[in-house]
Protein backbone atom coordinates (compact mmCIF):
# COMPACT_ATOMS: atom_id res chain seq x y z
CA UNK A 1 0.00 0.00 0.00
CA UNK A 2 1.31 3.43 -0.94
CA UNK A 3 0.82 6.15 1.61
CA UNK A 4 -0.19 9.55 0.40
CA UNK A 5 3.04 11.25 1.46
CA UNK A 6 5.20 8.72 -0.42
CA UNK A 7 3.13 9.11 -3.59
CA UNK A 8 3.88 12.82 -3.87
CA UNK A 9 6.79 13.72 -6.14
CA UNK A 10 9.90 15.02 -4.45
CA UNK A 11 11.00 18.51 -5.47
CA UNK A 12 13.93 18.73 -7.87
CA UNK A 13 17.08 19.67 -5.97
CA UNK A 14 18.76 22.98 -6.69
CA UNK A 15 21.58 22.85 -9.20
CA UNK A 16 24.88 22.51 -7.40
CA UNK A 17 23.34 21.16 -4.19
CA UNK A 18 24.83 18.12 -2.50
CA UNK A 19 21.72 16.10 -3.39
CA UNK A 20 21.83 16.96 -7.11
CA UNK A 21 24.50 14.42 -8.17
CA UNK A 22 22.76 11.47 -6.55
CA UNK A 23 19.40 12.64 -7.84
CA UNK A 24 20.67 13.00 -11.40
CA UNK A 25 22.40 9.61 -11.24
CA UNK A 26 19.21 7.92 -10.05
CA UNK A 27 17.22 9.63 -12.80
CA UNK A 28 19.67 8.57 -15.48
CA UNK A 29 19.67 4.98 -14.18
CA UNK A 30 15.87 4.91 -14.26
CA UNK A 31 15.81 6.26 -17.81
CA UNK A 32 18.47 3.78 -18.87
CA UNK A 33 16.40 0.93 -17.47
CA UNK A 34 13.35 2.10 -19.40
CA UNK A 35 15.27 2.63 -22.63
CA UNK A 36 16.84 -0.83 -22.35
CA UNK A 37 13.35 -2.29 -21.86
CA UNK A 38 12.25 -0.48 -25.03
CA UNK A 39 15.14 -2.13 -26.89
CA UNK A 40 14.15 -5.53 -25.50
CA UNK A 41 10.57 -4.93 -26.67
CA UNK A 42 11.75 -3.94 -30.15
CA UNK A 43 10.64 -0.32 -29.88
CA UNK A 44 14.17 1.06 -30.30
CA UNK A 45 17.34 -0.25 -31.88
CA UNK A 46 20.48 -0.53 -29.81
CA UNK A 47 22.01 2.38 -31.72
CA UNK A 48 18.94 4.55 -31.12
CA UNK A 49 19.01 3.67 -27.42
CA UNK A 50 22.68 4.58 -27.08
CA UNK A 51 22.15 7.91 -28.82
CA UNK A 52 19.06 8.69 -26.73
CA UNK A 53 20.86 7.87 -23.47
CA UNK A 54 23.85 10.01 -24.45
CA UNK A 55 21.55 12.96 -25.17
CA UNK A 56 19.62 12.46 -21.95
CA UNK A 57 22.86 12.32 -19.96
CA UNK A 58 23.93 15.62 -21.50
CA UNK A 59 20.61 17.33 -20.75
CA UNK A 60 20.57 16.04 -17.16
CA UNK A 61 24.15 17.18 -16.64
CA UNK A 62 23.34 20.64 -17.99
CA UNK A 63 20.24 20.86 -15.81
CA UNK A 64 22.10 19.97 -12.62
CA UNK A 65 25.30 21.95 -13.22
CA UNK A 66 25.29 25.49 -11.80
CA UNK A 67 25.47 28.25 -14.39
CA UNK A 68 28.73 30.16 -14.53
CA UNK A 69 28.56 33.94 -14.34
N, C-alpha and C positions, 0 to 999 in steps of 0.2 A: 504494500500500500504506500502510495506517495503522499506525504504530508503537503499541505499547502505551501509552507515556507520553502520546502526543497524543490517545489515545482516552479518557483519564480526564477527567472533568469538572473544571474549575477551581473552586476555592472561591469563594463569593460574597464580594466585598470588604466590609469593614466600612463601615457607614454613615458618611458624612462623610470617608472616605479619598479621597486624590487619584485613585484608580483608579475609584471609584464612579461619577462622572459619565460617563466613557467606557463603562464597563460597562453602565450603564443605557441609554445612548443606543444601544449596539449591540443590546441586548436588544429595545428598542422597535422598532428598524429591522427586526430579524428577525421580530418579531410582525406588524409592518405588512406585510411582504412576504407572510407566510403568510395574513393576513386578506385582502389584495388578491387572492391566488390563489383563496381561497374565493369571493370575489365573482365572479371570472372563471369559476369552475366552476359558478356558480349556487347555491352553498350558502348564501350570505348576500346580502342586498340591500345597496346602497350605504349606505343610511341605517343599517342594522344594523351594518355595518362601521365607519362613522364613530363610532357610539355605543360600540361595543366598544373601539375604539382609544383613545377619550377616557377610558374607564374604566380601561383598562390603563395608560395614561400616568399617571393619578392614583395608582393603586396602586403603580406602580414608583417614582414620585416620593416617595410616603410611605415606602416601604420603604428608600429610599436617603438620606433626609433625617434627620439626627440629631435625636433627641428633645430637646425643650427642657425644662429642669428646672422 
